[in-house]
Amino acid sequence: MTNHRNHSIAIIVALDEQNAIGRDGNLLCHLPGDLKHFKEITTGQTIIMGRRTFESLPKGALPHRTNIVITSGNAVNYPGCIVVRSVEEALTHCKEGEKAFIIGGGKLYRSTLHLVDQLYLTRIHHTFADTDTYFPEIDFSEWELTERETHAADEKHRYGYTFMTYQRCK
């Protein structure tokens, strides 16, 4: 793996109480507060995703971010995106000092968890049925919780959720 010390690499993900992150190529539920949080954190940064994650975005490339799609398939036209074949290649497109966010899916999270410096987790306080995509198991002894913000269910949010930011222990 190439040296990535000039970049900070983070994972951002919403997961349920059983670490499920998706079902049939979609998010588990609609949480406007989480979408706003995601936008605030990733705007102006680089986001790296797998092909299926990109294809699940309702309007294509996310605005005001460098969108990088990793795919092993034939280069399809992904408007507004840089298309690469590997995580290593994706990181070559990150500017020095910039934070790169891995935004999914499950396969990409599994292959990059060992590389990242920060985790931005949104824990949804619910366990969903019929899930088919999961976040890898996290060894929390390797991480320090640096921020935590809990939100109760309300008229816009069917489920309560907690934003948690973890920094890898040195």
Secondary structure as the mmCIF struct_conf table of DSSP 4:
data_model
#
loop_
_struct_conf.conf_type_id
_struct_conf.id
_struct_conf.beg_label_comp_id
_struct_conf.beg_label_asym_id
_struct_conf.beg_label_seq_id
_struct_conf.end_label_comp_id
_struct_conf.end_label_asym_id
_struct_conf.end_label_seq_id
TURN_TY1_P TURN_TY1_P1 ARG A 5 ASN A 6
BEND BEND1 HIS A 7 HIS A 7
STRN STRN1 SER A 8 LEU A 15
TURN_TY1_P TURN_TY1_P2 GLU A 17 GLN A 18
STRN STRN2 ALA A 20 GLY A 22
STRN STRN3 ARG A 23 ARG A 23
TURN_TY1_P TURN_TY1_P3 ASP A 24 GLY A 25
STRN STRN4 ASN A 26 ASN A 26
BEND BEND2 LEU A 28 CYS A 29
HELX_RH_AL_P HELX_RH_AL_P1 PRO A 32 THR A 42
TURN_TY1_P TURN_TY1_P4 THR A 43 GLY A 44
BEND BEND3 GLN A 45 GLN A 45
STRN STRN5 THR A 46 GLY A 50
HELX_RH_AL_P HELX_RH_AL_P2 ARG A 51 SER A 56
TURN_TY1_P TURN_TY1_P5 PRO A 58 LYS A 59
BEND BEND4 GLY A 60 ALA A 61
HELX_LH_PP_P HELX_LH_PP_P1 LEU A 62 LEU A 62
TURN_TY1_P TURN_TY1_P6 PRO A 63 HIS A 64
BEND BEND5 ARG A 65 ARG A 65
STRN STRN6 THR A 66 ILE A 70
BEND BEND6 SER A 72 GLY A 73
TURN_TY1_P TURN_TY1_P7 PRO A 79 GLY A 80
STRN STRN7 CYS A 81 VAL A 84
BEND BEND7 ARG A 85 SER A 86
HELX_RH_AL_P HELX_RH_AL_P3 VAL A 87 THR A 92
TURN_TY1_P TURN_TY1_P8 HIS A 93 HIS A 93
BEND BEND8 CYS A 94 CYS A 94
HELX_LH_PP_P HELX_LH_PP_P2 LYS A 95 LYS A 95
TURN_TY1_P TURN_TY1_P9 GLU A 96 GLY A 97
STRN STRN8 LYS A 99 GLY A 104
HELX_RH_AL_P HELX_RH_AL_P4 GLY A 106 THR A 112
HELX_RH_3T_P HELX_RH_3T_P1 LEU A 113 LEU A 115
BEND BEND9 ASP A 117 ASP A 117
STRN STRN9 GLN A 118 ILE A 124
BEND BEND10 HIS A 125 HIS A 126
BEND BEND11 ALA A 129 ASP A 130
STRN STRN10 THR A 133 TYR A 134
HELX_LH_PP_P HELX_LH_PP_P3 PHE A 135 GLU A 137
HELX_RH_3T_P HELX_RH_3T_P2 PHE A 140 GLU A 142
STRN STRN11 TRP A 143 HIS A 151
BEND BEND12 GLU A 155 LYS A 156
BEND BEND13 ARG A 158 TYR A 159
STRN STRN12 TYR A 161 ARG A 168
#
